[in-house]
Amino acid sequence: MFYYLSIPIIVLSNVFYHLASKKVPDSTNPFFFVMVSYVIGFGLAALAFVITSGEKNLVKSVLDQSKLINWTPIALGISVIGLEVGNVLMYRSGWDISKGALLCNIILAGVLLIIGTVFFKEEFNLKHILGLLCCIMGLYLFK
């Protein structure tokens, strides 16, 4: 079920994400914007955790989940701050909402294709090479 449902959730969330990032008032410190956003996000995630936790004892559930934590939430926390502030700064510096996100996502697709192949041993064939070349052509046509 989540295989297909995850895509519209990501797309819709990204649309709202970029609209919100584009509309952050210039006088707002981008780090304050991120801080407020994450307080709201924390509240929603906490509520969702309570609703989806199968454990009746919430403290036990939190402690059980805490044992599973590794380096990844630290890395994710650092990266999302970069994403949030980077997007706000991208739009403040004059990028169009239609072009800035496109450029970043084309570059990201190429980088992740290389990372997936080298570090995760994912398939890399002629179709992937052609897709990467299309992305590179898109960057050229993007000018």
C-alpha positions in Angstrom: 0.0 0.0 0.0 2.7 2.5 1.0 4.7 1.7 -2.2 2.4 3.9 -4.3 0.9 6.1 -1.5 4.3 7.4 -0.5 4.8 9.1 -3.9 1.8 11.5 -3.7 2.5 12.2 -0.1 6.1 13.2 -1.0 4.9 15.3 -4.0 2.2 17.1 -2.2 4.4 17.7 0.8 7.1 19.1 -1.5 4.7 21.4 -3.2 3.6 22.9 0.2 7.3 22.9 1.3 8.4 25.0 -1.6 5.4 27.3 -1.5 6.1 27.9 2.2 9.8 28.4 1.7 9.2 30.9 -1.1 6.8 32.9 1.0 8.9 33.2 4.2 9.1 37.0 4.9 12.5 38.5 4.1 12.6 40.0 7.6 12.4 36.5 9.2 15.6 34.9 10.3 15.7 31.6 8.3 16.9 29.7 11.4 13.9 31.0 13.4 11.6 29.9 10.6 13.2 26.4 10.7 12.9 26.4 14.5 9.2 27.2 14.5 8.6 24.7 11.7 10.2 22.0 13.7 8.3 22.7 16.9 5.1 22.3 14.8 6.6 19.2 13.2 7.6 17.8 16.5 4.1 18.2 17.8 2.5 16.5 14.8 5.1 13.7 14.9 4.5 13.1 18.6 0.7 13.0 18.0 1.2 10.5 15.1 3.5 8.4 17.3 0.9 8.2 20.1 -1.8 7.3 17.6 0.3 4.6 15.8 2.1 3.2 18.8 0.7 -0.3 19.5 2.0 -0.1 23.1 -0.5 1.0 25.8 2.4 2.3 28.0 3.7 5.3 26.1 6.8 5.7 28.2 7.8 2.1 27.5 7.2 2.6 23.8 9.4 5.7 23.8 12.2 3.8 25.7 11.9 0.8 23.4 12.2 3.0 20.3 15.1 5.0 21.9 17.2 1.8 22.0 16.9 1.5 18.2 18.4 5.0 17.5 21.8 5.1 15.7 23.6 7.9 13.9 20.9 8.4 11.2 18.6 10.8 13.1 21.6 13.0 13.8 22.6 13.0 10.1 19.0 13.6 9.1 18.6 16.5 11.6 21.7 18.2 10.2 20.6 17.6 6.6 17.1 18.9 7.0 18.4 22.2 8.5 20.6 22.6 5.4 17.6 21.8 3.2 15.3 24.2 5.0 17.7 27.1 5.2 19.1 26.4 1.7 15.7 26.6 0.1 14.7 29.8 2.0 18.1 31.4 0.9 17.6 30.1 -2.7 14.3 31.8 -3.0 15.4 35.0 -1.2 18.3 35.3 -3.6 15.9 35.5 -6.5 15.4 31.9 -7.8 12.0 31.2 -9.4 10.1 28.5 -7.7 9.8 26.6 -11.0 13.6 26.7 -11.7 15.4 26.5 -8.4 13.8 23.3 -7.2 14.1 21.7 -10.7 17.8 22.5 -10.9 18.4 21.1 -7.4 16.4 17.9 -8.1 18.2 17.2 -11.4 21.6 17.5 -9.8 20.3 15.4 -6.9 19.1 12.7 -9.2 22.6 12.4 -10.8 24.4 12.4 -7.5 22.0 9.8 -6.0 22.4 7.6 -9.1 26.1 7.6 -8.6 25.9 7.0 -4.8 23.3 4.2 -5.3 25.6 2.4 -7.8 28.9 2.8 -5.9 27.8 2.4 -2.2 24.6 0.4 -2.4 25.4 -1.8 -5.5 22.2 -0.8 -7.2 21.8 -1.6 -10.8 23.4 0.8 -13.3 22.7 0.0 -17.0 22.3 1.7 -20.3 18.8 3.0 -19.3 20.3 4.7 -16.3 23.1 6.3 -18.4 20.6 7.6 -20.8 18.5 9.0 -18.0 21.6 10.7 -16.5 22.4 12.2 -19.9 18.8 13.5 -20.2 19.3 15.2 -16.9 22.5 16.8 -18.0 20.8 17.9 -21.3 18.0 19.3 -19.2 20.5 21.4 -17.3 21.9 22.7 -20.5 18.5 23.5 -21.9 17.6 25.0 -18.5 19.7 28.1 -19.2 
